Amino acid sequence: MSNSKLIRGYEVVIGLENHVQLSTQSKIFSGASTAFGAAPNTQACPVDLALPGTLPVLNRAAVERAIRFGLAVGAKVAPLSIFARKNYFYPDLPKGYQISQFEIPVVQGGRVEFFVGDKKHVVNLTRAHLEEDAGKSLHEDYQGQSGIDLNRAGTPLLEIVSEPDMRSGAEAAEYAKTLHALVMWLGICDGNMQEGSFRCDVNVSVRKPGAPFGTRREIKNLNSFRYLVDAVHYEVNWQIDEIEDGRKIQQATVLYNPDTGETRAMRSKEDSADYRYFPDPDLPPLVIEPAWVERVKGEMPELPGVMAARFVAQDGLPEYDATMMTQSLATARYYEAAKAAGAAPKLVANWVMGEISKRLNSEGTAIDAAPVSPAVLAQLIGRITDGTISNNAAKQVFDALWSEGGSVDAVIEAKGLKQMSDTGAIEAILDDVLAANQKSVEEFRAGKDKAFNALVGQAMKATKGKANPALVNELLKKKLG
């Protein structure tokens, strides 16, 4: 469990259920396409429509993606798991039931580690199970009627269920971001939240410290990390208001409206008994032999945690920096490419977490599309290291490279940012500064350290900020004895 700050005297308890659309070309129980954007009902075959006489056949590629996820989070991959029928009636569910897994899921347990700020958190997983998606109800532009698009019916999903280990919206959002990055890293999901490939259901309750868990309400289908934080904030305060006013929280499924910033109840929340689960008679148990698991394991990329540990051991990065460099496969590749081009690992990490991240976030750009390539960043860092430019000048060069392109040396030359490192020239300027600031000299010799900084400032002013600060400090100390 995570440590938490109380909100109005209450502890917040949060668990997530994430629906991850698996990156298969066909559906989980049929050969119909999973491509996004097709005309309504053009990718729904007889199996998806549950026409009489049709039988489901399990997609092997979907199972392999589930195995891959289980290995990545250190979970048990069940040697035998069962598909069940989850019974409920809704217009976009042609069969009247959803094929899912209940008592024996394919992935059991596991954990996800992440940082909130510079503090490490761990969330334990309950399970991850395979299931099919339902269709989609369309309520707009139908003259008061609703339309049903069954293209999504049968799309393969991996539902990842966490323990209620989170204690704030910010913590839940970081967990979701880490999970999102992981499934993309593994290549099991494209991560496109706008297209519904990665959806978050958030279970929220509140309690007094030490009390049993409160009654939870489930916020459905959040497709934005910012909305997740905002929805939890509103829901927590709403639940506290209800309790403080003497009302009991009723278990319910709620929706978040980003336009109003409010949650509203959609329906009372069902329990598992309401779905009348039973094993699907059309699907045999899923048997996963150890050899299959080993083959999938051998085909997996280096995992983020393993890579981060390597960056700590080989590159000397702090654990936080190493974790940030492995937030996504694209970030890790950028970092390693800049390092391979000769830049110091810690300086690359500083730039990626600093100026580059700031630019990417403000412009909504992915790091693999950054205008400043890893090789150019390495060259820029090299010019700082060899004393050609100062850190402040480097930021000016970076801004120009990001906006206009070009080469590092050409920008330095064009903007006149080359650092003064001529010892003789700097000594001559320091002599003038000391002669003109005798009061500061006397104060320094009387033990006032601030006077030294004032003299450095005068020297930098005299050189218009171009003098090498380290050299100015060194020479000034010698002259002051």
Number of C-alpha atoms within 10 A of each C-alpha: 13 15 10 13 12 15 15 11 12 17 23 27 24 24 23 24 23 23 24 27 28 28 23 20 16 20 29 29 22 20 19 22 19 23 15 12 8 11 9 14 15 12 21 23 19 13 20 29 19 16 12 8 7 14 15 16 15 17 17 11 18 25 20 18 21 22 24 23 24 23 19 22 20 15 21 15 24 19 14 13 21 22 26 25 21 23 17 13 13 13 15 20 23 17 19 14 18 23 24 22 24 21 12 16 20 28 29 19 18 21 17 19 16 23 16 13 10 10 8 13 18 15 21 20 24 17 24 29 23 28 26 22 24 24 23 17 15 13 12 10 9 9 7 7 9 12 15 15 18 25 27 24 27 30 27 29 27 28 24 21 20 25 18 22 21 26 22 22 24 19 22 23 22 19 24 23 15 17 22 23 20 24 23 16 22 19 17 22 22 19 23 15 17 10 13 16 19 27 24 24 21 26 22 26 25 27 19 15 12 7 10 9 15 18 16 21 23 23 25 18 19 22 18 17 19 13 17 23 17 18 23 26 18 14 23 23 15 15 23 21 13 13 14 10 9 9 11 12 17 13 18 18 21 23 18 23 13 14 6 7 13 17 20 13 16 13 11 13 16 11 9 10 8 11 15 13 20 15 18 17 10 12 16 13 16 16 13 17 12 11 9 13 17 12 11 14 15 9 9 15 14 13 16 23 18 11 17 25 17 14 23 17 13 10 15 14 20 15 16 16 19 24 23 18 27 23 21 20 20 16 17 20 16 22 23 18 18 23 21 14 15 13 22 16 19 18 19 22 21 14 16 23 14 11 13 19 17 13 17 16 11 8 9 9 13 13 22 14 10 15 16 21 18 24 17 19 26 25 19 23 22 19 20 18 15 9 18 20 26 23 13 12 20 20 15 16 22 20 15 18 20 16 10 12 16 13 14 21 15 11 19 21 10 9 12 12 20 21 20 20 18 11 13 9 12 21 17 10 17 22 13 12 21 18 11 13 14 12 12 19 19 13 14 18 14 10 10 13 12 11 19 20 14 15 23 17 16 19 26 20 13 16 16 9 18 21 24 21 19 12 17 22 15 10 16 21 11 8 11 12 7
